[in-house]
Amino acid sequence: MAVKINTQAGMIEISNDVIATVVGGAVTDVFGIVGMASKNQIKDNITEILRKENYSRGVVVRQEENGIAVDVYTIISYGTKISEVSRNVQEKVKYNLETMLGVTANSVNVYVQGVRVLPD
């Protein structure tokens, strides 16, 4: 499914893969985020840390009446405040979606799938 935006020149359709890539880029730029986790972690029973070239695996985009809902599955660095990092993720994702794509995110749900200790 895609988000459709009507303009004077015609209709613009933005696919969920594009939205997921923008969201993934925003999430990995936040301090305290080590990587993205597989959204099927419970089913896979494996934590899969993704590289920057595949953002969309840890992101789920759902269409709503007047916007979208985004679920983000993350792995956070040990020693950071989880609530603060999650709030920063929410703000950055909403900002990037509105400025880059013109799409309103009604909700950004952050799921912390793990904590990783980084070497000094």
C-alpha positions in Angstrom: 0.0 0.0 0.0 1.2 3.5 -0.6 0.4 7.0 0.7 -1.3 9.1 -1.9 -0.9 12.9 -1.9 -3.0 15.1 -4.2 -1.3 18.2 -5.6 -2.2 20.8 -8.2 0.0 19.0 -10.8 -1.4 15.5 -10.0 -1.2 12.6 -7.6 2.0 11.5 -5.8 2.2 8.0 -4.4 4.9 7.2 -1.8 5.4 3.5 -1.2 5.9 1.9 2.2 9.4 0.9 1.3 10.4 4.6 0.8 8.8 5.5 4.1 10.6 2.7 5.9 13.9 3.8 4.4 13.4 7.4 5.6 12.4 6.1 9.0 15.4 3.8 9.2 17.8 6.5 8.3 16.3 8.8 10.9 16.5 6.1 13.6 20.1 5.2 13.0 21.2 8.9 13.3 19.9 9.1 16.9 22.6 8.9 19.6 22.2 5.7 21.6 20.9 3.5 18.8 23.3 0.7 18.0 21.2 -0.8 15.2 17.9 -2.0 13.9 16.4 -5.4 15.1 14.4 -7.8 13.0 10.7 -7.2 13.5 10.2 -11.0 13.5 12.7 -11.5 16.3 10.2 -13.6 18.4 9.4 -15.8 15.4 13.1 -16.0 14.3 14.4 -16.3 17.8 17.5 -14.4 16.7 18.6 -10.8 17.1 19.7 -9.6 13.7 21.6 -6.3 13.6 21.2 -4.7 10.3 23.6 -2.6 8.4 22.9 0.8 7.0 22.1 -0.5 3.5 18.9 -2.3 4.8 16.9 0.1 6.9 13.4 -1.2 6.2 13.7 -4.5 8.0 13.2 -3.1 11.5 10.4 -0.8 10.4 6.6 -1.5 10.0 4.4 1.1 8.3 0.6 1.0 8.6 -1.8 3.2 6.8 -4.4 5.1 8.9 -7.2 7.5 7.9 -5.3 10.8 8.1 -1.7 9.6 8.3 0.4 6.6 9.1 1.5 4.6 12.1 5.1 3.5 12.3 6.6 0.7 14.5 10.4 0.8 14.9 12.4 -2.2 16.3 15.7 -1.1 17.8 18.8 -2.1 19.7 20.1 0.5 22.2 23.5 1.1 23.6 24.2 0.1 27.2 24.4 3.0 29.6 21.9 5.3 27.7 18.6 6.2 29.1 16.1 4.1 27.2 13.1 6.5 27.6 15.2 9.5 26.4 16.6 7.6 23.4 13.1 6.4 22.5 11.6 9.9 22.7 14.4 11.2 20.5 13.7 8.5 17.9 10.0 9.5 17.9 10.7 13.2 17.4 13.3 12.6 14.7 11.1 10.1 12.8 8.1 12.5 12.9 10.3 15.5 11.8 11.9 13.6 8.9 8.7 12.2 7.6 7.0 15.7 7.6 10.0 17.5 6.1 11.2 15.0 3.5 7.9 13.3 2.4 5.1 15.6 3.6 3.6 12.6 5.4 2.1 12.9 9.0 2.9 10.2 11.4 0.1 9.8 13.9 2.1 7.5 16.1 5.7 6.3 16.3 6.0 3.2 18.4 9.6 2.3 19.5 10.2 -1.3 20.5 13.6 -1.9 22.2 14.6 -5.5 21.3 17.9 -5.5 23.0 20.7 -3.6 24.7 24.3 -4.0 23.5 27.5 -3.2 25.4 29.9 -1.4 23.1 33.6 -1.8 23.5 35.5 1.3 24.8 
